[in-house]
Amino acid sequence: LKRVIQLLCIGVNLQLHSAQLKLLRAMQLQINADTQELYHSLKTTSPAGRGPLEQAIQRVGQTQAQLQTEAQHVAHMLQQGGGQ
C-alpha cells in the first residue's frame, strides 16, 4: 500500500509539473508578444517618450529570464520523475 501511495504521489507530481511547464510556456509566449508590441511602440514614439518604454522592455526581459529559469527547473523536475 505504501508503494502504491508513493506511485500515486509521483503521478500527481508529474501532472502538476507538466501543467506548470505548460503555463510557463504560455506566459513566455505572451511575454514575447508583449515585447514585440513594446519594440513596435518604441519605433513610433518620440525620443522624449522612449525612456519609460525602454524601462518596460528591460523589466519584461528580466521577467522572461526568470520564467526561463523556472521552466528549466520544472523540466529538470519532470526528468527526475516528478521530484520524488
N, CA, C and O atoms as CSV, one atom per row, in Angstrom:
chain,resi,resn,atom,element,x,y,z
A,1,LEU,N,N,0.832,-1.196,0.000
A,1,LEU,CA,C,0.000,0.000,0.000
A,1,LEU,C,C,0.876,1.258,0.000
A,1,LEU,O,O,0.573,2.242,-0.676
A,2,LYS,N,N,1.959,1.206,0.767
A,2,LYS,CA,C,2.850,2.368,0.818
A,2,LYS,C,C,3.420,2.667,-0.568
A,2,LYS,O,O,3.506,3.828,-0.969
A,3,ARG,N,N,3.808,1.621,-1.298
A,3,ARG,CA,C,4.371,1.799,-2.647
A,3,ARG,C,C,3.321,2.359,-3.602
A,3,ARG,O,O,3.639,3.198,-4.445
A,4,VAL,N,N,2.095,1.914,-3.482
A,4,VAL,CA,C,1.008,2.423,-4.327
A,4,VAL,C,C,0.811,3.914,-4.072
A,4,VAL,O,O,0.647,4.696,-5.009
A,5,ILE,N,N,0.828,4.296,-2.815
A,5,ILE,CA,C,0.677,5.711,-2.463
A,5,ILE,C,C,1.840,6.520,-3.026
A,5,ILE,O,O,1.641,7.620,-3.541
A,6,GLN,N,N,3.053,5.978,-2.929
A,6,GLN,CA,C,4.219,6.672,-3.484
A,6,GLN,C,C,4.081,6.857,-4.992
A,6,GLN,O,O,4.377,7.927,-5.523
A,7,LEU,N,N,3.628,5.806,-5.678
A,7,LEU,CA,C,3.457,5.894,-7.127
A,7,LEU,C,C,2.373,6.899,-7.500
A,7,LEU,O,O,2.508,7.636,-8.476
A,8,LEU,N,N,1.305,6.923,-6.719
A,8,LEU,CA,C,0.247,7.908,-6.963
A,8,LEU,C,C,0.773,9.328,-6.765
A,8,LEU,O,O,0.456,10.227,-7.544
A,9,CYS,N,N,1.567,9.523,-5.735
A,9,CYS,CA,C,2.152,10.847,-5.476
A,9,CYS,C,C,3.080,11.265,-6.613
A,9,CYS,O,O,3.075,12.423,-7.030
A,10,ILE,N,N,3.868,10.328,-7.108
A,10,ILE,CA,C,4.754,10.622,-8.235
A,10,ILE,C,C,3.930,11.023,-9.452
A,10,ILE,O,O,4.262,11.985,-10.145
A,11,GLY,N,N,2.858,10.283,-9.708
A,11,GLY,CA,C,1.985,10.608,-10.838
A,11,GLY,C,C,1.365,11.984,-10.707
A,11,GLY,O,O,1.301,12.739,-11.677
A,12,VAL,N,N,0.910,12.307,-9.513
A,12,VAL,CA,C,0.321,13.629,-9.275
A,12,VAL,C,C,1.378,14.715,-9.460
A,12,VAL,O,O,1.109,15.746,-10.076
A,13,ASN,N,N,2.570,14.487,-8.931
A,13,ASN,CA,C,3.650,15.470,-9.089
A,13,ASN,C,C,4.003,15.673,-10.561
A,13,ASN,O,O,4.239,16.800,-10.994
A,14,LEU,N,N,4.040,14.580,-11.330
A,14,LEU,CA,C,4.330,14.702,-12.757
A,14,LEU,C,C,3.263,15.532,-13.459
A,14,LEU,O,O,3.575,16.374,-14.301
A,15,GLN,N,N,2.004,15.291,-13.110
A,15,GLN,CA,C,0.915,16.058,-13.720
A,15,GLN,C,C,1.011,17.530,-13.340
A,15,GLN,O,O,0.809,18.405,-14.182
A,16,LEU,N,N,1.316,17.805,-12.082
A,16,LEU,CA,C,1.442,19.193,-11.637
A,16,LEU,C,C,2.601,19.898,-12.334
A,16,LEU,O,O,2.466,21.038,-12.778
A,17,HIS,N,N,3.738,19.216,-12.428
A,17,HIS,CA,C,4.899,19.820,-13.080
A,17,HIS,C,C,4.635,20.021,-14.570
A,17,HIS,O,O,5.046,21.028,-15.147
A,18,SER,N,N,3.953,19.070,-15.187
A,18,SER,CA,C,3.617,19.206,-16.600
A,18,SER,C,C,2.691,20.401,-16.821
A,18,SER,O,O,2.888,21.176,-17.758
A,19,ALA,N,N,1.694,20.551,-15.971
A,19,ALA,CA,C,0.776,21.689,-16.074
A,19,ALA,C,C,1.517,23.001,-15.820
A,19,ALA,O,O,1.269,24.004,-16.490
A,20,GLN,N,N,2.423,22.982,-14.850
A,20,GLN,CA,C,3.199,24.185,-14.543
A,20,GLN,C,C,4.073,24.571,-15.736
A,20,GLN,O,O,4.194,25.751,-16.065
A,21,LEU,N,N,4.676,23.583,-16.376
A,21,LEU,CA,C,5.527,23.852,-17.534
A,21,LEU,C,C,4.702,24.430,-18.685
A,21,LEU,O,O,5.147,25.357,-19.363
A,22,LYS,N,N,3.507,23.889,-18.906
A,22,LYS,CA,C,2.628,24.428,-19.950
A,22,LYS,C,C,2.254,25.875,-19.645
A,22,LYS,O,O,2.234,26.715,-20.545
A,23,LEU,N,N,1.961,26.164,-18.397
A,23,LEU,CA,C,1.619,27.532,-18.006
A,23,LEU,C,C,2.807,28.471,-18.222
A,23,LEU,O,O,2.641,29.578,-18.734
A,24,LEU,N,N,3.992,28.031,-17.833
A,24,LEU,CA,C,5.190,28.857,-18.026
A,24,LEU,C,C,5.437,29.128,-19.509
A,24,LEU,O,O,5.813,30.236,-19.891
A,25,ARG,N,N,5.224,28.110,-20.338
A,25,ARG,CA,C,5.405,28.303,-21.781
A,25,ARG,C,C,4.389,29.296,-22.333
A,25,ARG,O,O,4.729,30.139,-23.163
A,26,ALA,N,N,3.148,29.197,-21.875
A,26,ALA,CA,C,2.120,30.145,-22.316
A,26,ALA,C,C,2.482,31.565,-21.886
A,26,ALA,O,O,2.294,32.520,-22.640
A,27,MET,N,N,2.998,31.690,-20.677
A,27,MET,CA,C,3.413,33.008,-20.192
A,27,MET,C,C,4.560,33.550,-21.042
A,27,MET,O,O,4.593,34.739,-21.359
A,28,GLN,N,N,5.498,32.682,-21.410
A,28,GLN,CA,C,6.618,33.119,-22.241
A,28,GLN,C,C,6.135,33.595,-23.610
A,28,GLN,O,O,6.633,34.591,-24.135
A,29,LEU,N,N,5.168,32.885,-24.183
A,29,LEU,CA,C,4.625,33.305,-25.473
A,29,LEU,C,C,3.962,34.673,-25.368
A,29,LEU,O,O,4.117,35.516,-26.252
A,30,GLN,N,N,3.223,34.888,-24.284
A,30,GLN,CA,C,2.572,36.183,-24.092
A,30,GLN,C,C,3.607,37.288,-23.903
A,30,GLN,O,O,3.453,38.388,-24.433
A,31,ILE,N,N,4.650,36.994,-23.154
A,31,ILE,CA,C,5.714,37.986,-22.950
A,31,ILE,C,C,6.406,38.303,-24.274
A,31,ILE,O,O,6.740,39.457,-24.540
A,32,ASN,N,N,6.621,37.281,-25.105
A,32,ASN,CA,C,7.216,37.535,-26.418
A,32,ASN,C,C,6.342,38.485,-27.232
A,32,ASN,O,O,6.843,39.417,-27.861
A,33,ALA,N,N,5.038,38.243,-27.217
A,33,ALA,CA,C,4.114,39.112,-27.952
A,33,ALA,C,C,4.139,40.529,-27.381
A,33,ALA,O,O,4.156,41.509,-28.127
A,34,ASP,N,N,4.142,40.626,-26.056
A,34,ASP,CA,C,4.195,41.944,-25.413
A,34,ASP,C,C,5.492,42.676,-25.755
A,34,ASP,O,O,5.489,43.886,-25.981
A,35,THR,N,N,6.586,41.940,-25.790
A,35,THR,CA,C,7.880,42.543,-26.113
A,35,THR,C,C,7.876,43.089,-27.539
A,35,THR,O,O,8.364,44.190,-27.793
A,36,GLN,N,N,7.324,42.313,-28.459
A,36,GLN,CA,C,7.240,42.782,-29.844
A,36,GLN,C,C,6.408,44.058,-29.938
A,36,GLN,O,O,6.753,44.983,-30.673
A,37,GLU,N,N,5.318,44.096,-29.189
A,37,GLU,CA,C,4.467,45.291,-29.171
A,37,GLU,C,C,5.222,46.497,-28.598
A,37,GLU,O,O,5.111,47.612,-29.109
A,38,LEU,N,N,5.987,46.256,-27.534
A,38,LEU,CA,C,6.776,47.341,-26.944
A,38,LEU,C,C,7.831,47.857,-27.923
A,38,LEU,O,O,8.038,49.065,-28.037
A,39,TYR,N,N,8.497,46.942,-28.627
A,39,TYR,CA,C,9.504,47.364,-29.604
A,39,TYR,C,C,8.858,48.164,-30.735
A,39,TYR,O,O,9.422,49.152,-31.205
A,40,HIS,N,N,7.679,47.734,-31.164
A,40,HIS,CA,C,6.969,48.490,-32.201
A,40,HIS,C,C,6.624,49.890,-31.690
A,40,HIS,O,O,6.797,50.879,-32.402
A,41,SER,N,N,6.139,49.963,-30.460
A,41,SER,CA,C,5.816,51.265,-29.866
A,41,SER,C,C,7.058,52.134,-29.748
A,41,SER,O,O,7.001,53.348,-29.940
A,42,LEU,N,N,8.174,51.502,-29.432
A,42,LEU,CA,C,9.434,52.240,-29.294
A,42,LEU,C,C,9.817,52.908,-30.618
A,42,LEU,O,O,10.318,54.032,-30.635
A,43,LYS,N,N,9.575,52.200,-31.723
A,43,LYS,CA,C,9.914,52.743,-33.042
A,43,LYS,C,C,9.049,53.946,-33.404
A,43,LYS,O,O,9.484,54.836,-34.136
A,44,THR,N,N,7.828,53.967,-32.889
A,44,THR,CA,C,6.897,55.033,-33.279
A,44,THR,C,C,6.780,56.138,-32.234
A,44,THR,O,O,6.009,57.081,-32.412
A,45,THR,N,N,7.534,56.030,-31.153
A,45,THR,CA,C,7.475,57.017,-30.074
A,45,THR,C,C,8.570,58.061,-30.254
A,45,THR,O,O,9.663,57.764,-30.737
A,46,SER,N,N,8.256,59.267,-29.862
A,46,SER,CA,C,9.256,60.339,-29.939
A,46,SER,C,C,10.417,60.019,-28.995
A,46,SER,O,O,10.235,59.301,-28.011
A,47,PRO,N,N,11.600,60.545,-29.287
A,47,PRO,CA,C,12.758,60.277,-28.421
A,47,PRO,C,C,12.510,60.625,-26.952
A,47,PRO,O,O,13.023,59.949,-26.060
A,48,ALA,N,N,11.739,61.660,-26.702
A,48,ALA,CA,C,11.478,62.059,-25.310
A,48,ALA,C,C,10.652,61.019,-24.559
A,48,ALA,O,O,10.768,60.908,-23.338
A,49,GLY,N,N,9.828,60.264,-25.260
A,49,GLY,CA,C,8.969,59.284,-24.596
A,49,GLY,C,C,9.529,57.882,-24.569
A,49,GLY,O,O,8.852,56.959,-24.116
A,50,ARG,N,N,10.735,57.698,-25.037
A,50,ARG,CA,C,11.309,56.351,-25.137
A,50,ARG,C,C,11.810,55.786,-23.814
A,50,ARG,O,O,11.867,54.569,-23.639
A,51,GLY,N,N,12.170,56.658,-22.891
A,51,GLY,CA,C,12.717,56.186,-21.611
A,51,GLY,C,C,11.812,55.192,-20.897
A,51,GLY,O,O,12.270,54.106,-20.540
A,52,PRO,N,N,10.540,55.526,-20.676
A,52,PRO,CA,C,9.652,54.575,-20.000
A,52,PRO,C,C,9.470,53.272,-20.779
A,52,PRO,O,O,9.369,52.199,-20.182
A,53,LEU,N,N,9.429,53.363,-22.112
A,53,LEU,CA,C,9.302,52.144,-22.911
A,53,LEU,C,C,10.545,51.276,-22.792
A,53,LEU,O,O,10.446,50.053,-22.689
A,54,GLU,N,N,11.706,51.902,-22.806
A,54,GLU,CA,C,12.951,51.144,-22.654
A,54,GLU,C,C,13.014,50.468,-21.289
A,54,GLU,O,O,13.499,49.344,-21.167
A,55,GLN,N,N,12.522,51.157,-20.268
A,55,GLN,CA,C,12.484,50.555,-18.929
A,55,GLN,C,C,11.514,49.377,-18.898
A,55,GLN,O,O,11.799,48.348,-18.285
A,56,ALA,N,N,10.371,49.532,-19.559
A,56,ALA,CA,C,9.391,48.443,-19.608
A,56,ALA,C,C,9.969,47.238,-20.339
A,56,ALA,O,O,9.768,46.100,-19.917
A,57,ILE,N,N,10.681,47.483,-21.427
A,57,ILE,CA,C,11.312,46.389,-22.169
A,57,ILE,C,C,12.341,45.685,-21.292
A,57,ILE,O,O,12.450,44.459,-21.322
A,58,GLN,N,N,13.088,46.448,-20.519
A,58,GLN,CA,C,14.081,45.850,-19.622
A,58,GLN,C,C,13.397,44.985,-18.559
A,58,GLN,O,O,13.861,43.883,-18.266
A,59,ARG,N,N,12.301,45.479,-17.983
A,59,ARG,CA,C,11.575,44.697,-16.970
A,59,ARG,C,C,10.992,43.419,-17.569
A,59,ARG,O,O,11.022,42.358,-16.946
A,60,VAL,N,N,10.464,43.535,-18.784
A,60,VAL,CA,C,9.910,42.358,-19.454
A,60,VAL,C,C,11.021,41.336,-19.703
A,60,VAL,O,O,10.814,40.134,-19.536
A,61,GLY,N,N,12.189,41.816,-20.100
A,61,GLY,CA,C,13.322,40.918,-20.312
A,61,GLY,C,C,13.734,40.199,-19.037
A,61,GLY,O,O,14.062,39.013,-19.068
A,62,GLN,N,N,13.718,40.910,-17.920
A,62,GLN,CA,C,14.051,40.290,-16.634
A,62,GLN,C,C,13.009,39.242,-16.255
A,62,GLN,O,O,13.347,38.165,-15.765
A,63,THR,N,N,11.745,39.567,-16.487
A,63,THR,CA,C,10.674,38.616,-16.186
A,63,THR,C,C,10.817,37.376,-17.050
A,63,THR,O,O,10.639,36.255,-16.572
A,64,GLN,N,N,11.136,37.573,-18.311
A,64,GLN,CA,C,11.299,36.432,-19.202
A,64,GLN,C,C,12.481,35.559,-18.763
A,64,GLN,O,O,12.404,34.333,-18.836
A,65,ALA,N,N,13.540,36.167,-18.321
A,65,ALA,CA,C,14.688,35.394,-17.831
A,65,ALA,C,C,14.298,34.570,-16.606
A,65,ALA,O,O,14.713,33.418,-16.474
A,66,GLN,N,N,13.506,35.151,-15.716
A,66,GLN,CA,C,13.043,34.416,-14.534
A,66,GLN,C,C,12.141,33.252,-14.937
A,66,GLN,O,O,12.250,32.159,-14.381
A,67,LEU,N,N,11.253,33.484,-15.899
A,67,LEU,CA,C,10.384,32.409,-16.378
A,67,LEU,C,C,11.196,31.294,-17.016
A,67,LEU,O,O,10.899,30.116,-16.819
A,68,GLN,N,N,12.214,31.656,-17.776
A,68,GLN,CA,C,13.062,30.652,-18.411
A,68,GLN,C,C,13.771,29.806,-17.361
A,68,GLN,O,O,13.852,28.585,-17.495
A,69,THR,N,N,14.279,30.447,-16.328
A,69,THR,CA,C,14.937,29.716,-15.245
A,69,THR,C,C,13.957,28.762,-14.571
A,69,THR,O,O,14.295,27.610,-14.299
A,70,GLU,N,N,12.754,29.238,-14.303
A,70,GLU,CA,C,11.743,28.394,-13.665
A,70,GLU,C,C,11.335,27.245,-14.586
A,70,GLU,O,O,11.151,26.120,-14.122
A,71,ALA,N,N,11.194,27.516,-15.874
A,71,ALA,CA,C,10.835,26.461,-16.826
A,71,ALA,C,C,11.918,25.386,-16.876
A,71,ALA,O,O,11.613,24.196,-16.948
A,72,GLN,N,N,13.171,25.803,-16.838
A,72,GLN,CA,C,14.265,24.831,-16.826
A,72,GLN,C,C,14.230,23.990,-15.557
A,72,GLN,O,O,14.481,22.786,-15.599
A,73,HIS,N,N,13.920,24.621,-14.432
A,73,HIS,CA,C,13.824,23.901,-13.163
A,73,HIS,C,C,12.694,22.870,-13.223
A,73,HIS,O,O,12.873,21.722,-12.816
A,74,VAL,N,N,11.544,23.280,-13.728
A,74,VAL,CA,C,10.399,22.367,-13.812
A,74,VAL,C,C,10.699,21.230,-14.782
A,74,VAL,O,O,10.372,20.077,-14.502
A,75,ALA,N,N,11.317,21.540,-15.918
A,75,ALA,CA,C,11.680,20.491,-16.873
A,75,ALA,C,C,12.643,19.495,-16.231
A,75,ALA,O,O,12.532,18.290,-16.453
A,76,HIS,N,N,13.572,19.990,-15.447
A,76,HIS,CA,C,14.505,19.108,-14.736
A,76,HIS,C,C,13.751,18.216,-13.749
A,76,HIS,O,O,14.041,17.026,-13.626
A,77,MET,N,N,12.783,18.805,-13.048
A,77,MET,CA,C,11.979,18.020,-12.103
A,77,MET,C,C,11.219,16.915,-12.836
A,77,MET,O,O,11.115,15.795,-12.336
A,78,LEU,N,N,10.690,17.227,-14.017
A,78,LEU,CA,C,9.986,16.216,-14.805
A,78,LEU,C,C,10.937,15.096,-15.211
A,78,LEU,O,O,10.573,13.921,-15.164
A,79,GLN,N,N,12.148,15.455,-15.607
A,79,GLN,CA,C,13.135,14.452,-15.994
A,79,GLN,C,C,13.526,13.566,-14.817
A,79,GLN,O,O,13.879,12.400,-14.995
A,80,GLN,N,N,13.462,14.126,-13.623
A,80,GLN,CA,C,13.833,13.379,-12.424
A,80,GLN,C,C,12.674,12.548,-11.885
A,80,GLN,O,O,12.809,11.892,-10.852
A,81,GLY,N,N,11.550,12.571,-12.569
A,81,GLY,CA,C,10.422,11.753,-12.134
A,81,GLY,C,C,9.479,12.475,-11.202
A,81,GLY,O,O,8.915,11.856,-10.299
A,82,GLY,N,N,9.294,13.748,-11.391
A,82,GLY,CA,C,8.314,14.482,-10.601
A,82,GLY,C,C,8.815,14.966,-9.270
A,82,GLY,O,O,8.020,15.359,-8.417
A,83,GLY,N,N,10.089,14.949,-9.075
A,83,GLY,CA,C,10.634,15.477,-7.828
A,83,GLY,C,C,10.627,14.484,-6.689
A,83,GLY,O,O,10.866,14.847,-5.537
A,84,GLN,N,N,10.357,13.250,-7.001
A,84,GLN,CA,C,10.343,12.227,-5.948
A,84,GLN,C,C,11.676,11.523,-5.899
A,84,GLN,O,O,11.870,10.626,-5.079
